[in-house]
């Protein structure tokens, strides 16, 4: 994708991160020196002592050329949700510990920002899924997910039975603790810890990973880009939850159906020019060949 030097930049921050305030002022200093118009969301405005200037992220998404997000993966997921579908490039600055979605280390913030202001960056378009919860044939809620949608049982619940179909054809009935529907971006998150595969960010597919299945032969299944996956709760004892990107949580009951399909919208993540995804994997997962 062709890139250009941004003139108006939105800034979002996680007020709970110890580094946030210092890094925010560092960023604002660089943007001011570059004569960039800066738009602050609520948490960033509060940290900067400029609460009167605070804007909703949906408004920033309509006015800015790019958004800088100071925090971790959870902050990126929050911002992506609150943008309400605005496909504006986001740069994640890692103030956390792992951070697969954040592409710039906090100590590299100034250098990376200066390059971005010169148009030296790349954009990675990420596939997202649309998750719809239906009860008794009535659509209750629908949400877009960048990482995953997860059906899980409560702390004191027993196993559940989930009947999964793809494009109207029965796949199987899982006896398990829950189910993860992950995007390629989310393949390195919960799905990976549950035994799912890693997909490259450029892939366009949905991963179905059962959580603690009782049949050892139950493994992850990868559904195609245009597949429509349905998962019905056949039986459950106790609380059952549907969680979208760790941001939205919905209560479920027996008979409920979750439909997962490709979303019409994508999420654009900014990466430093020349950054190689395999280098990121080696560093984050401590694989052989990593310098970290």
SULLIN-V368040 format. One record per backbone hydrogen bond with DSSP energy under -0.5 kcal/mol. NH is the residue of the N-H (numbers start at 1). CO is the residue of the C=O. E is the energy in kcal/mol with one decimal. If there is no record, write none. Layout:
nh = <NH	NH>
co = <CO	CO>
e = <E	E>
//
This chain:
nh = <6	9	10	11	12	14	15	17	20	23	24	25	26	27	28	29	30	31	32	33	34	35	36	37	39	41	42	45	46	47	48	49	49	50	53	54	55	59	60	61	62	62	63	63	64	65	66	67	68	69	70	70	71	71	76	77	78	79	80	81	82	83	84	85	86	88	89	90	91	92	93	93	94	94	95	95	96	103	104	106	108	109	112	113	114	115	116	117	118	118	119	120	121	122	124	125	126	126	127	129	130	131	131	132	132	133	134	134	135	138	139	140	141	143	145	149	150	151	152	152	153	154	157	158	160	161	162	162	163	164	164	165	166	167	169	171	172	174	174	176	176	177	178	179	180	181	182	182	183	187	187	188	189	191	192	193	194	195	196	199	203	206	207	208	209	209	210	211	212	214	216	218	219	221	223	223	227	229	229	230	231	232	233	234	234	235	237	238	240	241	242	243	243	244	245	245	247	248	250	252	255	256	257	258	259	260	261	263	267	269	269	270	271	273	275	279	280	281	282	283	284	285	286	287	290>
co = <116	37	66	39	68	70	13	14	17	19	20	21	22	23	24	25	26	27	28	29	30	32	31	7	9	11	55	41	42	43	44	45	46	45	50	51	40	56	56	57	58	59	59	60	60	8	8	89	10	91	12	68	69	93	72	73	74	75	76	77	78	79	81	80	83	86	65	268	67	90	69	91	92	104	71	93	71	92	92	94	105	106	108	109	110	111	112	113	114	115	116	115	119	271	269	123	124	267	201	145	261	129	143	130	259	141	132	257	138	135	137	133	133	131	129	181	243	179	150	241	177	239	154	237	176	235	160	174	232	162	172	230	169	228	166	164	164	162	172	160	174	211	211	151	209	149	180	207	147	183	184	185	186	186	189	189	190	192	191	197	200	223	182	221	180	207	208	178	210	175	214	215	217	208	206	221	224	227	260	165	258	163	256	161	232	161	159	236	252	152	250	150	241	248	148	243	244	244	242	240	233	253	134	231	132	229	130	128	126	124	267	90	122	120	272	276	276	277	278	279	280	281	282	282	287>
e = <-0.5	-2.8	-3.1	-2.5	-2.8	-1.8	-0.8	-1.9	-1.5	-2.5	-2.5	-2.2	-1.9	-2.6	-2.9	-1.9	-1.7	-2.6	-2.3	-2.1	-1.5	-1.5	-2.6	-2.1	-2.3	-2.3	-0.5	-2.8	-2.2	-2.2	-2.0	-0.5	-0.9	-3.1	-2.3	-1.6	-2.2	-0.7	-2.0	-2.7	-0.6	-0.6	-1.1	-0.6	-3.0	-3.0	-1.0	-2.3	-3.0	-3.2	-2.8	-0.5	-0.7	-2.4	-1.8	-2.4	-2.0	-2.6	-2.7	-1.8	-2.5	-1.5	-1.4	-0.7	-1.4	-1.8	-0.5	-2.3	-3.0	-0.6	-3.2	-0.5	-0.6	-3.1	-4.1	-0.7	-0.6	-1.0	-1.9	-1.0	-1.6	-1.4	-2.7	-2.6	-2.2	-1.6	-2.2	-2.4	-0.5	-1.0	-2.1	-2.6	-1.3	-2.6	-3.2	-0.7	-0.5	-3.4	-0.5	-2.1	-3.3	-0.5	-3.2	-0.5	-2.6	-2.7	-0.5	-3.0	-2.7	-2.2	-0.5	-3.0	-1.0	-2.6	-2.9	-2.2	-2.7	-3.1	-0.6	-2.6	-1.1	-2.5	-1.2	-2.2	-2.8	-2.6	-0.5	-2.5	-2.9	-0.7	-2.6	-2.7	-2.7	-3.1	-1.8	-3.0	-1.3	-3.0	-0.6	-2.2	-0.6	-3.1	-0.7	-2.0	-2.4	-3.0	-0.7	-2.6	-2.5	-0.5	-0.9	-0.8	-1.8	-0.6	-0.6	-1.5	-1.4	-1.6	-3.2	-0.5	-2.1	-2.0	-3.1	-3.3	-2.6	-0.6	-0.5	-2.8	-0.6	-2.8	-0.6	-2.0	-0.7	-2.1	-3.3	-0.6	-1.4	-0.6	-2.8	-2.5	-2.4	-2.7	-2.5	-2.4	-1.0	-1.3	-0.5	-0.6	-0.6	-3.2	-3.0	-2.7	-0.5	-2.9	-2.9	-0.6	-2.8	-1.7	-3.0	-3.0	-2.4	-2.2	-2.6	-2.6	-2.6	-3.2	-1.9	-2.4	-1.8	-2.5	-0.6	-3.4	-2.7	-0.7	-2.0	-0.7	-1.5	-2.3	-2.4	-2.2	-3.0	-2.6	-0.6	-1.3	-1.8>
//
